[in-house]
Amino acid sequence: MLTLIWLVAILLAALALAYLNVSGIVWSAAIAGAIAVAWGMHIVPEWLAIALSAVFVLLAIPLNIPSLRRKLVSDAVLAAFRNVLPPMSQTEREAIEAGTVWWDGELFSGRPQWRKLLDTPAPALRPDEQHFLDHETEELCSMISDWETTNVHQDLPPAVWQYIKDKGFWGMNIAKEFGGLGFSAYAHSQVMTKLSTHSGTVSVTVMVPNSLGPGELLAHYGTDAQKRHFLPRLAKGLEIPCFALTNPVAGSDAAAIPDYGVVCWGEHEGKRVLGLKVTWDKRYITLGPVATLLGLAFRAYDPDKLAGDKEDIGITCALVPTTHPGVEIGRRHMPLSAVFQNGPTWGRDVFIPMDWVIGGQPMLGRGWRMLMECLAAGRGISLPSSGTGMAKLAVRATGGYARVRTQFKVPIGRFEGVEEALTRMGGNLYMMDAARTLTAAAIDLGEKPAVLSGIAKLHLTERGRQVVIDAMDVVGGKGIMMGPSNFLGAAYMQLPVAITVEGANILTRSLIVFGQGAIRCHPFVLKEIEATRESDPAKASAAYDKALFGHIGFTLSNMARTLVTGLTGSHFVTVPANVAPETRRYYQQLTRFSAALAFLADVSMGSLGGALKRKEKLSARLGDILSLMYLCSATLKRYEDEGRQQADAPLMHWAMWDAMFKAQSAFEGVISNFPNRLIAAVMRRIVFPLGRPYFVPSDKLGHEVAKLLLEPSATRDRLTAGMRSPTAGDGPVAQIERALVATLAAEPIEAAIRAAAKEGRFDPKVPAGGGLDALVARAVAAGVVTADEGAAVITARDLTAKVIRVDDFPQDLGLSERQAPQVQAPAPDVVHKAAA
Ligand SMILES: Cc1cc2nc3c(=O)[nH]c(=O)nc-3n(C[C@H](O)[C@H](O)[C@H](O)COP(=O)(O)OP(=O)(O)OC[C@H]3O[C@@H](n4cnc5c(N)ncnc54)[C@H](O)[C@@H]3O)c2cc1C
């Protein structure tokens, strides 16, 4: 019995020490104590106590003396680690090292410090930014009919191009000292969100110069002369920029571009200067067909060592005027139904002076790092905003439509099947907007959150697509028949653009989120990798030893925390005292997820090593857990920042339960598919010791969410805040808004009329074809309702009829007037230097 108590006490003590992640000395003292108790109280035979003591002394002494520990343990593990570490190219390393770690580091820590998140100031607009949103941005929207842009002009009208340039839309992220608007990331995101609720074409046209491109690259890496010359011209739209990275043979694997430049002497403006002869073949380049300034990425080579002592210098970025001899700008691609300018460009042996390299000669070969650094921040703004903008449009207009459109004499939004889709739309949008805002706030704090911006890009475009697909199902034929009355079809067709660019979503999910996240956000992995690269053996040994033993403690601690929080339902996890009581349990659950993710990540990396990189399905699911934790954090932060709006609580609760259930499925997906079944069985016992506790959000909660989309309210306004004023103009969105208000006003009047008819106060039998007009006229004549009330019923009927109407066209749909598509003109072969 005593032995049993002793064993249980040892087990509990070990769990507690691991949970608290105590130092090696404390572990040693505790083990010594346990042996002493066993010996002193004769719990074990004396010979066993002596043997245990001997083993303990043999292990404890070297493990607690750093120099001995390094020699006996860490150095051997370091040598083995060097052998198993998959080779990492320079470009891979630069991609992984780009940017900063912020809240993602906390999510990976096993014990996120929620105060840090809650203390992050909620982003706010400056007066000039608010003015720009309310005036210039609204005005730009009012100048565009997306239908006409797409189907009549097949381009933005000239006045719109001019307005974009004159009002500085292309200089939002250029500092005021260079003539730009100098907007915060949040203001930039607000502008992109608003434009995306109105027209995909104008949104992309404004987005690209503010995103990863010449302006951003010059601001961070340009020489003073380049900044002084180009930035004011870009800010005022005197230059139209584009950035060309993608080659037909290198899309996602952009670091493998075969486009090349050879360092050589050449003639420029009558002078002999050092420069590069560049050959490129690029496609899909946004604004390419109208660009005046071509940002170009290519691999620089220096066979004659004219610029230094390296032959293969690496990826380099340069700015080339499109009027420069040899620059070929192709015709236009047709990106789905959007008509933003996009096309190919190529050139062969085009000489450019060294001054045209962004940052000049010292930045030769630094292009990939530049691109990755800028992407780390930029990816968190444009596409998350466009995905969220399209979702706002879909939620606002579809909710209204589902209320005014009736079938079987019931608004379609009240059918449970439709309600289910509306629920997903509302819950997703609440979470998307929260993540968009939090990511912009992080960038405004000076972060370049490489992993979080990847998460925001991936999940906000993906959820944006889901919201629009749901909306299409809700509106039925109305979403399918294209024409100026269709508010959804264009967004539905254009969403795949956002899915594909700036890191296609499958790649981002499978390779980037966890691949980069595990290395960057993990407190020890990058330190271990860096130690393998250290050339000084003593420094390498010391650094690796520290990281290795820190890592072991971290893993044990997370294992214990995962098990304990699983067994106790994480009820004892401490969270900041002043969070909204209704969200308290979510913080506790997310802390449990954090420990479990860190534990699973360590076990996966430890047991699969380099093979994990090829196990994309496992890596994607681990990335999903990290992503869902980020989306949940943003949702909780939004709820606090907006003053815990009780009316919005169903949206918050639904989004949290949906995400927690999905995170549980991702855990389950990793464990069920883990190659080593024994490890999988142990993981399951530790992660889900009492089974799987999370459920899909209830139908009752879903019903409350859907209701919020169907009628005007402060919640509906908050959910769709920042969209183009929904009542502006006479487009389909404004028509729905008007019909919705009119319908809600008319319904009680109609009910009174029908009740009066039932009571026999007037004869409701109207002549054939008389319809509602005759019925209302009788009710008015009988004094059941006033003339104004009668008119309100007719107005609602007419406005609704306008909403449900779709467009029709001439017999040939106007196709005979359109140009037949042509295959792109052949570009010159771009041959890799090595193959030439
Ligand atoms: C409308 C539009 C505008 C664009 N604008 C520009 C621009 O201005 N400048 C510019 O340089 N480029 C631009 N691009 C190019 C864009 O960045 C590429 O399309 C993108 O990098 C993907 O390349 P790809 O289309 O060749 O697809 P591929 O690379 O062929 O990928 C196809 C699929 O395979 C997946 N995949 C690839 N590798 C992996 C992997 N290792 N693991 C898992 N999945 C993987 C991808 O996720 C994708 O789903 C634009 C593209 C579009 C469509």
PDBQT file of the ligand as one rigid body, heavy atoms in Angstrom, charges set to zero:
ROOT
HETATM    1  C1  LIG A 901      -5.095  37.727 -61.256  1.00  0.00    +0.000 C 
HETATM    2  C2  LIG A 901      -3.667  37.486 -60.967  1.00  0.00    +0.000 A 
HETATM    3  C3  LIG A 901      -2.831  38.568 -60.735  1.00  0.00    +0.000 A 
HETATM    4  C4  LIG A 901      -1.477  38.370 -60.517  1.00  0.00    +0.000 A 
HETATM    5  N1  LIG A 901      -0.628  39.438 -60.375  1.00  0.00    +0.000 NA
HETATM    6  C5  LIG A 901       0.704  39.226 -60.322  1.00  0.00    +0.000 A 
HETATM    7  C6  LIG A 901       1.621  40.327 -60.343  1.00  0.00    +0.000 A 
HETATM    8  O1  LIG A 901       1.235  41.478 -60.383  1.00  0.00    +0.000 OA
HETATM    9  N2  LIG A 901       2.941  40.049 -60.335  1.00  0.00    +0.000 N 
HETATM   10  C7  LIG A 901       3.417  38.773 -60.286  1.00  0.00    +0.000 A 
HETATM   11  O2  LIG A 901       4.628  38.588 -60.289  1.00  0.00    +0.000 OA
HETATM   12  N3  LIG A 901       2.578  37.706 -60.261  1.00  0.00    +0.000 NA
HETATM   13  C8  LIG A 901       1.250  37.901 -60.283  1.00  0.00    +0.000 A 
HETATM   14  N4  LIG A 901       0.382  36.827 -60.260  1.00  0.00    +0.000 N 
HETATM   15  C9  LIG A 901       0.922  35.485 -60.165  1.00  0.00    +0.000 C 
HETATM   16  C10 LIG A 901       0.578  34.775 -58.865  1.00  0.00    +0.000 C 
HETATM   17  O3  LIG A 901       1.412  35.211 -57.851  1.00  0.00    +0.000 OA
HETATM   18  C11 LIG A 901       0.725  33.268 -59.164  1.00  0.00    +0.000 C 
HETATM   19  O4  LIG A 901      -0.406  32.919 -59.905  1.00  0.00    +0.000 OA
HETATM   20  C12 LIG A 901       0.853  32.435 -57.943  1.00  0.00    +0.000 C 
HETATM   21  O5  LIG A 901       2.130  32.594 -57.420  1.00  0.00    +0.000 OA
HETATM   22  C13 LIG A 901       0.607  30.955 -58.209  1.00  0.00    +0.000 C 
HETATM   23  O6  LIG A 901       1.337  30.506 -59.301  1.00  0.00    +0.000 OA
HETATM   24  P1  LIG A 901       0.624  29.667 -60.467  1.00  0.00    +0.000 P 
HETATM   25  O7  LIG A 901      -0.625  30.381 -60.841  1.00  0.00    +0.000 OA
HETATM   26  O8  LIG A 901       1.625  29.444 -61.519  1.00  0.00    +0.000 OA
HETATM   27  O9  LIG A 901       0.197  28.318 -59.792  1.00  0.00    +0.000 OA
HETATM   28  P2  LIG A 901       1.106  27.053 -59.513  1.00  0.00    +0.000 P 
HETATM   29  O10 LIG A 901       2.387  27.464 -58.915  1.00  0.00    +0.000 OA
HETATM   30  O11 LIG A 901       1.148  26.220 -60.733  1.00  0.00    +0.000 OA
HETATM   31  O12 LIG A 901       0.275  26.323 -58.394  1.00  0.00    +0.000 OA
HETATM   32  C14 LIG A 901      -0.900  25.560 -58.694  1.00  0.00    +0.000 C 
HETATM   33  C15 LIG A 901      -1.448  24.957 -57.412  1.00  0.00    +0.000 C 
HETATM   34  O13 LIG A 901      -0.451  24.136 -56.796  1.00  0.00    +0.000 OA
HETATM   35  C16 LIG A 901      -0.327  24.502 -55.437  1.00  0.00    +0.000 C 
HETATM   36  N5  LIG A 901       1.057  24.265 -55.015  1.00  0.00    +0.000 N 
HETATM   37  C17 LIG A 901       2.206  24.620 -55.641  1.00  0.00    +0.000 A 
HETATM   38  N6  LIG A 901       3.259  24.212 -54.929  1.00  0.00    +0.000 NA
HETATM   39  C18 LIG A 901       2.784  23.577 -53.834  1.00  0.00    +0.000 A 
HETATM   40  C19 LIG A 901       3.363  22.932 -52.702  1.00  0.00    +0.000 A 
HETATM   41  N7  LIG A 901       4.665  22.833 -52.539  1.00  0.00    +0.000 N 
HETATM   42  N8  LIG A 901       2.545  22.411 -51.773  1.00  0.00    +0.000 NA
HETATM   43  C20 LIG A 901       1.208  22.490 -51.903  1.00  0.00    +0.000 A 
HETATM   44  N9  LIG A 901       0.603  23.076 -52.942  1.00  0.00    +0.000 NA
HETATM   45  C21 LIG A 901       1.371  23.620 -53.889  1.00  0.00    +0.000 A 
HETATM   46  C22 LIG A 901      -0.705  25.964 -55.370  1.00  0.00    +0.000 C 
HETATM   47  O14 LIG A 901      -1.148  26.302 -54.072  1.00  0.00    +0.000 OA
HETATM   48  C23 LIG A 901      -1.820  26.019 -56.394  1.00  0.00    +0.000 C 
HETATM   49  O15 LIG A 901      -3.014  25.650 -55.773  1.00  0.00    +0.000 OA
HETATM   50  C24 LIG A 901      -0.967  37.043 -60.478  1.00  0.00    +0.000 A 
HETATM   51  C25 LIG A 901      -1.834  35.945 -60.678  1.00  0.00    +0.000 A 
HETATM   52  C26 LIG A 901      -3.157  36.160 -60.913  1.00  0.00    +0.000 A 
HETATM   53  C27 LIG A 901      -4.037  34.977 -61.155  1.00  0.00    +0.000 C 
ENDROOT
TORSDOF 0
